[in-house]
Amino acid sequence: MSKLESFIRRMTAQRDCLNFAAQKIEAMSGLVLELGLGNGRTYDHLKQIMPDRDIYVFERDVNPFASCSPPENRIFMGDITETLIQAERNLREKAILAHYDIATTNGEKSRRIAVQVSPLLHNLMFPGSLVVSSVEMPFYQWTVMPLPTGVKPGRYFIYRVDTFL
Ligand SMILES: C[S@@+](CC[C@H](N)C(=O)[O-])C[C@H]1O[C@@H](n2cnc3c(N)ncnc32)[C@H](O)[C@@H]1O
């Protein structure tokens, strides 16, 4: 498979998983988290498919396309390992969907960050909510969910956040 084909498949999986998860949480009330704003592509998509949801963004280097800029009072700027802890004060158990897209070019490093971040993210998630992720997040209180048709296992990940044990 060429690099172009691989990129297209990854982006298609990302979009399909976000659409799938947004449908699953449609009946729940709560807010949405975007972890890793980048240039704002997936943030823009989340806004389009869930126009009535409050979306909070976590990013250390905020520099999106001008049309994809979140409102200032919805941005947690800084390293995610610190801002997720700060967010607990107001957002504890308030999120019904999170999109985690803090992937670096170093796969091992990305996995290490994901393991560190999972318990912090967990504290912001409502029981029964969903985490859609570009990186595997093997957290003991999350259940791996089936992917939408056409998305190859391992290309993207969806987890259900289970009730506190
Ligand atoms: C793959 S990009 C996100 C792409 C974005 N979802 C989009 O569709 O445009 C990953 C982003 O994570 C951010 N990031 C990486 N490590 C971070 C950290 N420790 N804390 C906060 N943000 C981080 C980077 O600055 C980068 O913008």
The ligand as a Tripos MOL2 file, in Angstrom:
@<TRIPOS>MOLECULE
LIG
   27    29     1     0     0
SMALL
NO_CHARGES

@<TRIPOS>ATOM
      1 C1         -1.9140   14.6840   15.1980 C.3       1 LIG1
      2 S1         -2.0150   16.3380   15.7870 S.3       1 LIG1
      3 C2         -3.7550   16.5780   15.9920 C.3       1 LIG1
      4 C3         -4.4760   16.7010   14.6730 C.3       1 LIG1
      5 C4         -5.8820   17.2280   14.7850 C.3       1 LIG1
      6 N1         -6.7610   16.3040   15.5100 N.3       1 LIG1
      7 C5         -6.4500   17.5440   13.4440 C.2       1 LIG1
      8 O1         -7.3020   16.8000   12.9350 O.co2     1 LIG1
      9 O2         -6.0370   18.5660   12.8660 O.co2     1 LIG1
     10 C6         -1.4520   16.1480   17.4440 C.3       1 LIG1
     11 C7         -1.4920   17.4280   18.2610 C.3       1 LIG1
     12 O3         -1.2230   17.0710   19.6280 O.3       1 LIG1
     13 C8         -0.4950   18.1340   20.2230 C.3       1 LIG1
     14 N2          0.2510   17.5600   21.3610 N.ar      1 LIG1
     15 C9          1.2440   16.6230   21.3230 C.ar      1 LIG1
     16 N3          1.6660   16.3190   22.5670 N.ar      1 LIG1
     17 C10         0.9190   17.0770   23.4150 C.ar      1 LIG1
     18 C11         0.8910   17.2160   24.8350 C.ar      1 LIG1
     19 N4          1.7140   16.4950   25.6120 N.pl3     1 LIG1
     20 N5          0.0010   18.0720   25.3810 N.ar      1 LIG1
     21 C12        -0.8440   18.7940   24.5890 C.ar      1 LIG1
     22 N6         -0.8640   18.7110   23.2410 N.ar      1 LIG1
     23 C13         0.0110   17.8640   22.6530 C.ar      1 LIG1
     24 C14         0.4330   18.6310   19.1300 C.3       1 LIG1
     25 O4          0.8000   19.9730   19.3760 O.3       1 LIG1
     26 C15        -0.4380   18.4670   17.8810 C.3       1 LIG1
     27 O5         -1.0760   19.6690   17.5380 O.3       1 LIG1
@<TRIPOS>BOND
     1     1     2 1
     2     2     3 1
     3     2    10 1
     4     3     4 1
     5     4     5 1
     6     5     6 1
     7     5     7 1
     8     7     8 2
     9     7     9 1
    10    10    11 1
    11    11    12 1
    12    11    26 1
    13    12    13 1
    14    13    14 1
    15    13    24 1
    16    14    15 ar
    17    14    23 ar
    18    15    16 ar
    19    16    17 ar
    20    17    18 ar
    21    17    23 ar
    22    18    19 1
    23    18    20 ar
    24    20    21 ar
    25    21    22 ar
    26    22    23 ar
    27    24    25 1
    28    24    26 1
    29    26    27 1
@<TRIPOS>SUBSTRUCTURE
     1 LIG1         1 GROUP 0 **** ****
